[in-house]
Amino acid sequence: MDSSARRKVILDTISNSKTRITGNDLAAILDVTRQIIVQDIAVLRAGGAAIVATPSGYMMIDPLVKTRPVRVFFCRHETLEQAEEELMLIIENGGRIRDVIIEHPVYGEITGTLMLNTTDAVKNLMERLKRKDSMMLSSITDGRHMHTVEASSEEALAVIEDKLRSAGILV
């Protein structure tokens, strides 16, 4: 299979998947290395494909996302348990967490794409963070970080803000 045909399969597979799909899974499907998948994804993105890499695999960005209300919440927590509580509060109250952002003293703003919209996605992220070779991005900034959150309405974002404030998470 040539690279053009392989990229079409990658795009179709990600587009039609109801769940995120990892680079390793794509590599197995196409019988190539993960590095070839990473390169193909870069080429597809450069060509305008709305593919985003999340901690649990690749997905297509929903074109409707751009029309939904969005708010950035400035949060602080110190433990994984507090991080899980924070993420669950957002998800359970109708939010979708696009990313986590920290302000690094040397490198400036660093953003990690999350695209979390289910409790299962949060649990998966927490399991990954519990591994001894992993840590939260906010560990660099004493737990201070921001999340870009989208919801179906401004009212839903206001509820999320209230819940985060009540939990002592909102800065």
Secondary structure, DSSP 4 states (H G I P E B T S, - for coil): --HHHHHHHHHHHHHH-SS-B-HHHHHHHHTS-HHHHHHHHHHHHHTT--EEEETTEEEEPPGGGGGS-EEEEEEE-SSHHHHHHHHHHHHHTT-EEEEEEEEETTTEEEEEEEEE-SHHHHHHHHHHHTSTT---GGGGGTTEEEEEEE-SSHHHHHHHHHHHHHTT-B-
